[in-house]
Amino acid sequence: MNLFSRLLATGGFAAVACLGPVVAPVQAQDYPVRAITMIVPFAAGGPTDVISRIVTGHMAQTLGQSIIIENVVGAAGTTATSRAARAANDGYTLITGHMGTHAASVPLYPKLTYHPEKDFEPVSLLAGTPILILARKDFPPKDFKEFVAYVKANTEKLNAAHAGIGSVSHVSCELLNALLDVKPTGVPFNGTGPAMNALVGGQVDYMCDQIVNAVPQINGGTIKAYAIATPERNPSLPDLPTTAEAGLPAFQAQAWNAIFAPKGTPASVIAKLNAAASKALDDETVRKRLLDLGSVIPKPAERTPEALAALVKSEIAKWTPVLKQASN
Ligand code: ASP
């Protein structure tokens, strides 16, 4: 660590600023010399928060600095994502985005103040997260077939929780509701952490959510799960049928979470962050925690910044026509 880095780390910079230009600027190769902030654009306890905490806990050890999670809620994660886009591009402010903040938001928010591709440097994909159809534990239908019939017959009386217009939970249940031709009342929360609490408490009827949030609740019997919207069953919930097995093969939904940095963050900083994220995803303890929660861990080739850039591009292209059609 050079003098300048040490001064920054200890807060002593102001005292010697008068020494003038002999002090060299912090070099990207010294990064990180102080704590990093990871913005999580949803409430604590939801999938984005849980995945961020698991992975950044290990990344912090690799990088030798703490990574402080800051939950910044509102507008389905777009408030936080706007803030991250405008943060200093020095590697000390990052964001865990997802399929909503960095893809679905584009067609759904015409006045979005950031563009996922133009305003961010992709760092690394962290996890794929299959979507589940969930309900309060005393919701009458016993299986997915009954769920479909019940929701169709009672749509005016039902409410569906989500994490705001454009969130994963909103977008995926919009698709489901469009396929079933039902329009329940949407109940927005600041994340599916609090939405899950409402489902467990029986204050809302059903929800589509990333698997990470749901596995402990399903196993604890506090909510019901009807189906997983991926082609294969998930090892964390081997008894839960796929939507194809349950009779609605057209409902396919898997979300993802990934780290992004503001545009212009130095390439060497992105490389260090990417290597730390990839090392975390290879760690046995991290892997077990993610797998136990049903996440799909990306393979090494899927963890590169280039692979994440390609994913964001393809997800925007995929969701734009679907969501424009669904909102008509
Ligand atoms: N699952 C997100 C969360 O982490 C919210 C969402 O997009 O539905 O809370």
Residues whose N, C-alpha, C, O or C-beta is under 5 A from the ligand:
A	BS01	LIG	F42 A43 G46 P47 T48 D49 G100 A163 S167 V168 S169 H170 G191 T192 G193 Q210
